[in-house]
């Protein structure tokens, strides 16, 4: 089987003129800085969600392929990476990788748009710059994390700590932000000195495979970074249970099931190697924790999605709150773990806010028929698969059947063709027990209800098993301080939504996860602490 294929993709000669070009896309496994076919010869198709057509066939890594990738990573960790190279050199290589991403920005944007359904402008202006920023943040941090000196023992001894890289890390990334999640995982791991065996989502593997070429071009030594595309039941499980992987870090979407749902069921625990980092569903997180415990007690980091609430108080600017709320739920077509999918509005401005948000729904830039995600105007793309689209439509029907008022959307986009669009949808007058209020939908559906008091608003917001993110909109400074403190969420936005930064930690409360990504916390997840006791004057008399 060939390890590359030619794909016709939209590229931009300028930001206003669409041209069509051809790219040579890697489709094989990337092990020890070489592309190769799977040992089994099996492949997995990747589908264009805008039209339902197969883009390419990508190699499906077997357990034996994972074994080989782990051996390559272990050798690199013990010889050319980890503590064998200065941290400043690791940082310089990450900067070089970021430079190459910027050089190939148009190609990466076109490829990501085609594979995931995102509007090409959104990838170019948001996802890609944020990915580069993440690489540069950790490039700068690589030689700036330290242990401690503990000079508390007089003349007896001197004690200090060392932060050392964990070793070989398994990483699983999701389909909703393929390139950005690649950067979130790779940057801190390489900065800390770890080596990587990565499995991209089988739904959106192309940008991750393209990045392998840039990793090699940047000069990162062979074996430091390896990519093994495939399904969770096979490739993912092999990573999760591998006894020579020291950490697994994974990002998963809660609505994981797609057109290959039966195969994906086995993918739910694909991230466990002595440390596990995972983003996705609670069920998957539980399976990962079990797999980690049953193998080599891997370190686990879990980000498990959410059902994030926004509170709109009577002092808020209604139009501004509607703008931020629209971003919170309809950015990336609602396929976002932090999506602001529950909105609670003070009764005095309830209908005013709903009317304002309805206008935002009607203004969503779905794009022009025929151009779709490759259109510069498009910011609202299709859902990732037919199964996910049908699941979202089922949630909408459930909400209406239980008594919700359908304010906007509620159906497939009329110009979807064979693509997987669902219109921006608003369900109002929902009750706390409704399925659409309790469960993560992972689509462009927001539910709205009213409250009378601050206490009632907090009770509604916190009445969820999730706690990933939340927002409060108010012009009362004291109220903002009270409410942000009382919300059970790992990230709380005040008078905004969805803004993240590589220097700010990210993770959830309750069943939304364990541990943190980004910031210095993200680097700590790839290190382990060693305490060194150096004797200065103590004598030991034996027997005691």
N, C-alpha and C positions, 0 to 999 in steps of 0.2 A: 504493500500500500504506500502511496506517495505521502510525504509529510507536509506538503504544501498544496494549496489550490488557488486558482485565480477567481476573484470575486469582483463583479462590477458594482461599484458603490458610488453614491453621490459625493462629490468633493466640491470645495468652494475655491474657485480661482479668485473671487472677491467675496465679500460678505453679502453681495446682492445678486451675483450671477451664478446660476447653477450649472455645473458641468458634470459630465459622467466620466469616470475613470476606472481603471482596473488596478486592483491590489493583489499582490501575492500574499496569501494569508496562511500562516502555519496551521496545520490541522493535526500534527502529531504530538507525541509526548515530548517534554523538554527535560532531559535528564543529563546531568554533568555537562551542561552547555551545548548539548547536541539534540536536534530533533530526530525522533525515531518513531516508527509505527508501533502500535501495541503488539505485544507478544502473541495475543490471541487473534489479531487481525480484525477484531470487532470495532464497529463505529457506532456513533450516536448522531442523529441528525440535529441540526440547530435550525429553528423555524423563524421566519420573519413575521412578527406579530401584526404588522400592518396589512399583510395580505394572506397569511397562512401558508406561504410557500416555503419549501426547504431551501435554505441558503447553502449549507455545506454539510458534509459528513465529517465528524471529528473523531479521532481515535478514542477508544474506550480502554482505559488503563486497567490491567488485571492486577490481582494480588501480587503476582511475580514482578510486575512493573513497579508497583509501590515498593516492594522489597529493594529493588535496584535503586530507586530514587532515594530511599532512606540510607542505603549504603554509601551512595555518592555524597549525601549531605553529611553523614557521620565522618567520612574521610576528610571532607573540607573543614568541618568544625575542628578536627584534631590537628590539621596541618596548615591551612591557609586562611582561616577565619577565626572567629572567637577571640581568645586571648593571644592568638599568634600574630595579630595585626593591630596597629595602633588605632585607637578610636577615631582620631582625626582623619585617618585614611578611609575608614568606613564612611565618615561624614562626607568626605570629598567625592567618593563614588556615588553616594546618594544624590549629591548636587549634580554630578554628571548625568545621572539617570533623569533627573528633573529637566536638565537642559535638553536631552534627547526627546523627552515628551513634548516640550515646547516646540522643538523643531518639527515634530511630526503631528502637531496639534490638529491640522485639518484632516489628516488621514484617520487619526484616532477618533475624532468627533464623528466623521462619516461612518466609520465602522461601528461605533457604539450606538449611534442612532439607528442604523440598519438592524443590528442584532437585538436591541432592547425595545425599539419603538419610540425612544425619546425624540423630541424635536431637536434637530441638529444644532440650532442656535443655543438651546438650553445646555447641551453637552459642551459646546465650545465655550460658552460664557460662564458656566457654573460648575458642572461636574469636573471638567478637565482642569481649570485653574485651581479648584479646591484640592484636586489630587496632587497637583504640582506643589501647592502650598504645604500639604502634609509631608511630602518627601523633604522639602526644604526645612521644615520645622524640625524634623527628627535628624536631618543632616547636621543642623546646628547644635542639637542637643546631645549628639553622640559622645562628645568628650566633656560633657558638663553634668554628668550625674556621678555622685560620689558616695562613699561609705561614711562612717563616723569614727572619730577617735573618742575613746571613753577613758579619760585620764583620772579615774576615781580610786586608784588602788595604791596611792602613795609611791613608795620605792619598791613595792613588791613585784608589780608587773604592769605591762602596758597592753591595753586591749583596743583593737580596732576592728571595723567591719569592712568587707569587700562585697560589692555588687557584681556578681559574675553572670554571664549569659547562661540561660538554662540549657541550651544545646540545640537539638533538632526539633523543630516545631512543625506540626501539622496545621494547615490553615484551610478553612472552607469558606468560600465567599458566595453571596447570594446573587440573584438576578436583578434586583431592583436598582442597585447602583454598582454595576460590575467594576468599573474603573476606579471609582472612589473607594469602594470597599477593598479593592486590591491595594490601594495606597495605604489605607488605614491599617491593614494587616502587615504589609511588607515593610513599611518605613520603620516602625519601632523595633521590629524583629531584627532587621539588618543593623540598625543603629546600635542595638544592644549587643550584637555579635552572634546572634543565633543564625542557624541555617534553616531552610524552609523546604517543605514538601507541600505544595498547594494543589487543591482541587477547586477549580472554578465551577460555577453552576453549569450543568449540562444545557440549560436553556440559553445562556449568554456567555459562551466561553471565548468568543473571538478576540475581544480586547485584551484579555489576560494572556492569550497565546501570542498576540502581537507584541505585548510587553516583554515576552521572553527574549525576542530579538534585541530589544533595547538594553536589557539586563546584560547580555553578552557584550554588546557594543560598548557599554559603559565601562567594561573592564572588571566586572565583578567575577571573582574566580569561579572556575568550574565546580559544580556541586553545591555551591552556596544557595542557589535558588533553583528549584525544580518544580515542574508543573505536570500534573497527572490528571487530565480531564477524564470524566466518566460519571457513572451513576453512583448514587449513595449506597445502594445495596451491595455493591461490589467494591468500587474504588474507595468510597467514603468509609465503608466498614473496615477495609484493610488499613486505612490510616488510623481510624479510631482505636483499633485494637492492637496496633503494632507495638511490640515490646521495646523497640529501640527508638521510638519517638518520645521526646521528653515533655512536650507541651503541645496541646491542640488549641487553636484559636479559630472560632468559626462565627460567621455572620449568616443568619438565615432569616428568611421572611416567614411570618406565621402562616401565610396562605401558600404553603409550599407546593401543594398538590397541583399538578399541571396536566398536560396532555399525556404524560407518562406516569400517571398517578400511582399505579401499582408498583412500579419500579421505585418511585420516589419514597414510598413508605419505608423502604429499607434505608433510605438516605437520611433518615431522621436522626441518626446518631453517628454521622460520618466524621466527627471531629475529635478524636481523643488520642493524644499521644504523650507525654507525661504531664503536659499541661493542655487543657482544652479551652479554647475561646470560641464562643458560638453566639450567633445572633439569629433568632427565629422563634419558633413556637414553643410553648411550655412543654408539650408532649415530647418534642424533639430534645429539648434541654434535659428532660428527665432521662431519656434514653442515653444521651451523651454522658450524663453523670454516672449512670449505671455502668456503661462501657468503660469509663475511666477507672471506676472502682474495681471492675472485674479484670482489668488488664494490669497496669502498673501504677495505679493511683496517680494518674496524670493530674496536673494542675488544670483547673477548669475556669474559664471565663465565659459567662453566658449573657447574651442580650436577646431577650425573648419577646420583643414586640410590645404592643400597648393598645390602649383604648383611651387616648389622651383627651382630657377635658379642657375646654376654654370657658372662663367665667367672664361674662360681660356685665359690668355693673352700671348703675344708672348714670354715673358721672362720666362714663366713657364717651369718647367721640365715636358715634355709631358708624360713620363711613370708614374711619380708620380701622376700627375693630373688624368691620366686614372685609376690608382689604386684606388684613393680616389673617383673618379666619379663612378666606378663600385660598391664600397661599398655603395655609396649614393643611387643608384637606385636598386641594386639587393640584398642588405641585406633584409632579411625577404621577399624575392620574390617580392619586390616593394610595399608590403603592409605596408606602413609607411607614416604617415602624413607629415614628413619632407623629403620624398624621393626626391632626386635631379633629377627630371624628365625633366627639361629643361636645356640644355647645349648650351652655346654660346661660340664659339671658334674664336680667331683671324684668319683672312683669311690666314695669312702666315703659319700657322701650322694646318689648318683645316683638310686636308686629312690625315696628319700624326697622328693627334689625333684620328680620326675616325678609322684608321687602328689599333692603339694601343688599343682602347676600344673594337673593334671587337674581338681581341685576348682574352680580359678579359671575354667577353660574352661566348666565346667558352670554356673557362676554368672553368666556373661555376660548382661547385660540386653538381650536381643534385642527385647523389647517384647511387647505384647499384640496378638493377631490383630485386625485391623480398625482399630487405631490406628497401629501401626507407628512410623515416626520421629516422628510428632506426639505420641506418648505420652511423658509426662514421665519414665516409668521407663526408656525406651529409651536405651541408650548404644552399642549395637552395630547399625549399620545395614546395608543391602545394599551389594553391590559396585556400581560405577558403571554397568555394562552387562551384557547377556547374554553378549557375547563375552568380557568379562573374567571373569565367573563361570565360564564353561566352560573358560577357560584355567587358572584356579586349580584347578578339579576335575581337569583333565588333569595338572597337576603332582602333585596328591595321588596319583592312580593311578600315575604314574611312580615316586613314592617307594615305594609299597607293592610295586610290581612289582620294584623293585631290592632289596627286602629290609627296608625300614623297618617298624617295629612301629607300627601305628595305635593310639594311646592314647585319642584323643578326636576327635570330629567326623568329618570326611572326606566329608561329603555336603552336599547342599542342605538348608537348614532346612525341616522338614516343613510349616511354615505359610507358606512363601514365596509361594504363589499364583503370580502372574505376575511377582513381584519377583525380585531377583537376589542373595538371601542365600546364603552358605556358612557352615556351622557353624564355630566356633572349633576348630581342628585341631592336634593334636600328633602328630608323627612322631618316634619314638625309635629309637635304635640305628642311626643313619644313618652312612654312611661318607663320607670326604672327596670321593670321585669321584661321588657321587650327583648327579643333575641338580638335585634340590631343595636341595642344599647349595651348589652352584656358582652358580645363577641366581637373580635377584631375582624373586619370585613376585608380589609386590604384592597380597597377600590375607592372610586370617587363618590362616596356616599357619606353624608354628614347627617347626624340626628340632632334635633334641637328641642329643648323644653325650657320652661320658665321657672323662676324662683322668686321668693318674696324677701328673704333675709340673707345676710352674709352667712349665718350659721347653716341655713338650709342649703345654700350654694356649695359650701364646703362638704357637707354630708353627701350631696349628690356626686360631687367630683371625686371624693375619696371612696365611694361605694363601688369599688372595682378590684378585681384580683390583680390588675396591672398597675404599674407606677413608673412608666418610662418618662413621660413628659406631661406638661400642663402649661396653661397660660392664664393670666389675669389681665383684664382691660379695665382700668380705672384711672381717674385723674385725682383721686384721693391718696396722697402719699402715705398716710398712716395705714389706710386700708391695704394698699399695695404691700406694705411691709408685713402686716398681719397675715394676709392671705398667702403670699408666696412662702412664708414660713410654715403655714399649716397644710399646704398641699403635699400629698404623698407622692412625690415624683422626683426622679433623679435630675431632671432638667426642668426649670420653670422659667418661662418668658413673661416679662411684664411689659404690656403695651407693644408687643411684637410677637412673631412666631417663626420658628424653624431656623433661626440663625445659629450656626455652629462654627467652631473655630478649632484648628488642630491643637491649639494650646490650652483648650478648655476640656476638662474630663467629661465623658459621656457614658451613661449607663443607667440602670433602672432600680427602682424599689420593688419590693414584693415579688410577684411572679414575673416581673419584667427583666429579671436577671441578677447575676452575681458578678461583681468586679466592674472595672471601668476601662474604657478605651480613651485614647487621645491624652494630650497633656503629659506631664511627667508620670501620671498614673499609668498611662499606656506603655511607657518604657519599663516601669517597674514590673509589669505583668510578664516581661520576657527575661527577668533576672531573678537570681536567688541570692540570699544574703549569707555570707560566711563570717563568723566571728573568730578572730585570731587572738589567742591569749599568749603573750610573749613574757616569759619569766625574766625578771630582772634581778631579784635578790632572794627568792624563796628557796628554802632547802626542804627536802623530804627525808625524814627519818623513818626507816622501816625496821621492824614492823611498827604499825601505828598502835 
